[in-house]
Amino acid sequence: QQWYLNGQPKLRQQTRREGRDQERTTESFWDNGRPAAVNTERNGRLWGWQKYFSEDGVLLREDEHGERGLLLRRKRYNAQGVLEREERFLEDGSRI
């Protein structure tokens, strides 16, 4: 864990091992204590849903990554947290 000088949390990481697989969850925080991002990695690659927040704690973006770390989907939200755009990505990088 890491903290800002004002005592608020800055970063928290948790690592789990299951056989040969390692999964790490990283939570980043703004200096006001609200979440900035929540990321999950499996064996060193982004995996599952990654979430990114504004300084006010509003969800701004979610990215879904597949088994090999490739970006599969992205959701973007406005400043009020309302879904504005959703995209799917193919393995060649093109968008749907």
N, C-alpha and C positions, 0 to 999 in steps of 0.2 A: 504494500500500500504506500501511496505518497500523499502528502498534504500540501496545501498552499500555506504561505506564511500566516494567513489570517485564521488558520485552524480548520478550514473547510477541506473536505477530501478532494484530491486531484485525480488520482488513478487507483483503481483496485483491480487486481488480476487474480484469477483462480485457475489453476491447472489441474486437470484430471487425466489419469492414465487408465486405459482399459486394454489390456494385452499390449499389442504393438501400437495402438492408436493413442494419440495425445490430443486433448481438447483444451483450449484456453479461452476463457471469457474475460474480456477487458472492458471495464466500465470507466469512462472518462467523465470528468465533472467540470463545470464552469466554476469560477472562483466564488460564485454566490451559493454553491452547494448543489445546484440543479444539475441533472444529467446532461452531458454534451453528446455522448455516443455510447453505444453498447455493441461490441463486436465479438464474434465467435470465430475461432480458427480451429481447424482440425488438421493435424500434422503440418502445421506451418502455412496453411492456405485458408483464406476466408471461407466460411461455410455457414449455411443457414441464413437467417435474417440479420442484417446489420441495421441499426437504428441510429439516426442523427437528430439532435434536438437543438432548438434555439436557446438563447440565454434565459428566456422566460419559461423554458421547460416544455415548449410546444414541439411535437413531432413534426419535422420538416421533410425527412426522407427515409425510406426503407429500401435496402438492396437485398435481394436474395441471391445467394451464391450456391452453386451445385457442388457435387463431390470433388471435382478437380479444381475448385476455386473460381470457375467461370461465372460471370454475372448472368443470371437468368431473367430476373425481373427487377424493375425499379418503380417505386411509387414516390411521387412528389406531392407535398402538402403545402398549403398557403400558410400565412402567418397565424391564422386562426386554427390550424390543424385540420382543415377540410381538404380531402383528396382532390387534387387538380389534374394529375396526369399519371397514367400507369402504362409502362412499356414492358414488352418482353424482348429478350435478346436471344438470337440464335448463336450457335457455336462459331459461325464465321464473323460475328460481331454486328450483323445487321439487326435492325429493330423491327418489331411488329407493332 
